Amino acid sequence: MKTLPYTKKKIVQIVKDYPTPFHIYDEKGIKDAAHRLQNAFAWNQGYKEYYAVKACPNPAILKLLYDNGCGMDCSSYTELMLCDALGIRGENIMFSSNATPAEEFVYARKLGALINLDDFTHIDFLEKNGGIPETICLRYNPGGEFRLGNAIMGNPGDAKYGMTREQIFEGVKKLSAMGAKKFGLHAFLASNTTDNGYYPALARQLFELAAELHQKLGVQMDFVNLSGGVGIPYRPEERPVDIDQVGREVRRAYEEVVVPAGMHPLRLKTELGRYMTGPYGSLVATVLHEKNTYKQYIGLDACAANLMRPAMYGAYHHITVLGKEDWPCDHVYDVTGSLCENNDKFAVDRKLPRIDIGDLVAIHDTGAHGFAMGYNYNGKLRSAELMLHEDGSVELIRRAETPKDLFATFDFMHLFD
Ligand SMILES: *Cc1c(COP(=O)(O)O)cnc(C)c1O
């Protein structure tokens, strides 16, 4: 069963002040996710989650997570600016970038962020642009396929990220010679996986590599960054990750590899985006049209510009017709937006209750990689973002775009004055 943190009555109230479409985030859900994760890794001294800012780059969300013990994982100049503006600096920022522009390294170093290097050549590049810090992380790519048991979980050999094993060894040597004293290791091998075995398998790989570096090069290993990738159940029949079990199994790998290698205490870090906010956001839209041709279409006032995942990946997002939660799903619809693109469909052949024009629908699980992936194709404007606070109050945390915002980079607005 997929649930929502609000009723139709509540949304009808909200819509009076903030017309659809909008994304609305559940403060309590996000706070609880942060605490659940922190509890699961409480056994590790120095554990810290760095929220992947790209998943929902809204200052209100970032502040909520920061106030609840999280740091921020940034990968661009403006993501660093968001942290800077919120007073989030130093080791509260992980800078996990790739193909990095010089000014981004300079800025990240100025803020004192932990730097996660994506490539061997970035060592010299960083030295020239910001300098080599005392503590530095290297991103590992083991190549080939990443398997858990028989299942292929990811394809690192095809991914643009990270360094080969050899490059990690050469990199650590080179960085040591340049003055680095403490090292971190990072890898991201599977995306959106709800397999409880992912983090433990990844952790074991990184712990073993860390142990080898420690033993062969005599360097101090400071942390292992398990990055993102822990998934969420987008479909009603999927089960959520058991984060406590994940924490326990990572601990077992720690005790079997890290402790005997003499690397204890080794700090753990994560950079989860989807797990932290994905389930705690939804896109609320109004049904504008119903169309019957070779199929039955429901046309919304939201479109793929507000939520790209279904169009881009064919991703499933659950849809609830508000107020009809208990109605039988005896209709089959394509639920569409208004882009001149046939992939602008939030759902294809979806069983839903009978939908009427004017109905309000909630598209679930848009709290990560939802609004953030928005764009302006067809001149569509980005929606508002709202926060549903624990006390039931609603706050506008980003206003909707206006045509003026869209045209702000032209020099012709005076024509409209
Ligand atoms: C996207 C990304 C994340 C977050 O991924 P999720 O799937 O949202 O958990 C973390 N780290 C890096 C480097 C990323 O690129």
The ligand as an ORCA input file, in Angstrom:
! r2SCAN-3c Opt
* xyz 0 1
  C      23.558     10.916     -7.627
  C      24.635     10.678     -6.653
  C      24.335     10.325     -5.331
  C      22.948     10.073     -4.840
  O      22.346      9.015     -5.474
  P      20.939      8.427     -4.973
  O      20.623      7.376     -5.968
  O      19.978      9.556     -5.011
  O      21.140      7.919     -3.603
  C      25.401     10.190     -4.454
  N      26.672     10.387     -4.838
  C      26.997     10.729     -6.092
  C      28.415     10.940     -6.439
  C      25.995     10.876     -7.043
  O      26.323     11.187     -8.306
*
